[in-house]
Amino acid sequence: MFQEAGIYHVYNRGCNRGKVFFNDENYRYLIRKLESSIEQFNIEVIAYCLMPNHYHLLVRQKSEIPVSKWLQRIFNGYSQAVNKQEKWTGTLFEGRPKHILIDSDRYLLEIIAYIHYNPVAARLVDHPDEWEFSNCLEWMGQRSTTLLSEDFIRTFISRSDYVEFLEHYSEVQQEKLLDRFDLEGPYIER
């Protein structure tokens, strides 16, 4: 299912479309769990966005350890912590996370922007860089974290080009914008 060097868009939502993050500390707790586990599981986080009732992760599996093992560790622990906090029992998420293998650099850019644009589409903020619980600010060079590879950004697309792409991103303009950027990076085999 998951393969070494594969880049995957992984996502899931709350059971019955309910909340999975109940306060800012919940978001921060999950981000800390992600940060503390990427080295052990040899995962590279390319983009992420944590939303009140779902999440999006764009990750690269850098070894034979499948992304699914990492996700299981992260979200089992997170679910247990939230259940304890909310005094609940049972499942927090709808089921197993869904995933899509990213098969082109063009699609990779589209998914990164889609992930970062999620809070705007949900009308939580006016601009993607206003949402604290994504790595959009890291992509824009305005915040640093271990949940984004600087090498990846430098070799995939310049920060200024990404900022321009995101400024003009919308589903209507998406195809035209993608055509403007010459993506010949080494990330996806052709």
N, C-alpha and C positions, 0 to 999 in steps of 0.2 A: 504494500500500500504506500507507505512513505519511503522515499529513497534518499540515499546520501547525495548531498549537493542540491537537492530539490528545494525550490522556494514555494511556500504554501500560504495561501490566504485561509486563515482559520477563524471561525466565528461561531458564536452560540448566543442564545438569548434565554432569559428567565422563563421558568415554568409558567405556563399560561400567560406568557408575555409580561410577567411581573418583574418588579425591580430585582436587581442582583447587587446593586450598590445603594446603600441606605444613607450614607454620609460620606464626607470627604475622606475620613480616615479609612473607610473601606477601600476606596480607590488607591490610596497611598499604600495600604497594606498589600494589595495585590501587586502593585508596581514593585515593592520591595521583594516580594516572593519571586517575581520574574527576574529581577536583577540578581538575586542571590543564587539562582539556579541555572543561569544560561551557561556558565562555565562548566559546571558538573555534567550537563546534558549536551554540551557542545552545540548550542543553538545560537544563531545570530538573529536578533530582532531587527527587522528593517523598518517596520512601521507598526504602530498600535494606536488604538483609540478605545477607551473604556467609556461606555455610555450607561445611563441609569439602568436600562434593562437588557443590555447586550454588550458584547465586546467584539473587536476585530483585531487580529494579529496577523502580521505578515512576517514570516520567519523562514530562515534557511536551516535545513538540517545539515550540519557539518560533519557528521560521523555516521556510523551504523546505528546509533541509538535513535529509534524512531521518535519523531515529534510527538506521537501519541503518548509515549511514556512520560515525557516532560509535561504535557497537558494534564495527564491524569494526576501526577504529583501536585502540580500547581492548584488545579481546581478542586481536587478532593479536599486538600487542606483549607482552601479558601471557603468552600461550602460548609465545612465543619465549623469554621470560625464564625461565619455569618449565622448559621443555625443556632449556635450557642448565644451569640449576641441578640438575636431576635426571639430566642426561646422557641425555636421551631424544631420540627423533625421532618425528615423526608428530603426530597430533591429540590435543589435551588434552580437548576438549569433544565431546559426542555429534554435534553438527552445528550448523546455524545456530540462533541463539536463537529461541525461540518468543515470540510476543507476542499480547496481547489488548487491544483497544481498550476503554477504560473508558467506559461510556455513561450513567452516572448518579452523582450525588453519593453516594447510598446505597451503591452498589457500590464507589465510591472509598474510603469509610471502611472497608468490609469488607476490601478488598485491603490497605490500609495496616496494619490490625490483623493480617491473615493473614501478611503479610510479617514484621512485628515478632514475631509469636508463633512463627515457624518454629523457633527454637532450643529453645523449650519443648516443642513437639510432637516434636522429635527427641531430647528428654531430655538436651540438652547443658547446660541451666540450668533453674532452677526458675521464674524470672521473666524476661520479655522484656528488662527493663532491665539484666540481668546479662550480656548478650551484647555484647561490645565492638564487634563488626563489623557493626553495623546503625546506623541513625540513630534508634533508639527513644529514646535518651537526649536527643537534640536535640528530638524531639517532646515530651518531658516537661519540657523547659527545664533539663536538668541538664548539658548540654554544648553547645558551639557549634561550628559547622562551616560551610563554604561549600557543603556538599552538602544544604542544606535552606533553602528560602526562608522567612524569617520572615514575610513578607507573606502567603504562602500559608497558614501556620498561623493567623495572626491573623484571616484572613477566612473560613477554612473551618470550623474548630471550635476552641473554646478549649482550651488545654492541659489545664485541669482536667477538662473533659468527655472529652478523649481519654484521660487517665489513668484516669478512671472506666470508660470503655468497655473499655479494655485489661485492667483489673483483673478484669472480669467476662466477658471474651471466652472463648468456647469454641464449638465448632461447634453444640452443642445449644442454647445460649442466644443465638446470633447473631441470629436473626430478631427475637426479643423486644427485644434491645438496640438493634438498628437502628431499631425503631419508636419508641424513647424519644427519639431525637435528631432534631430538626427540621432537616433538611439542605436548605436552599434557597440554597446558594452559587452563585456565578456561574461555576462551573468546567465544568459539563457542560451542553450545550444540551439542552433538553427537546423 
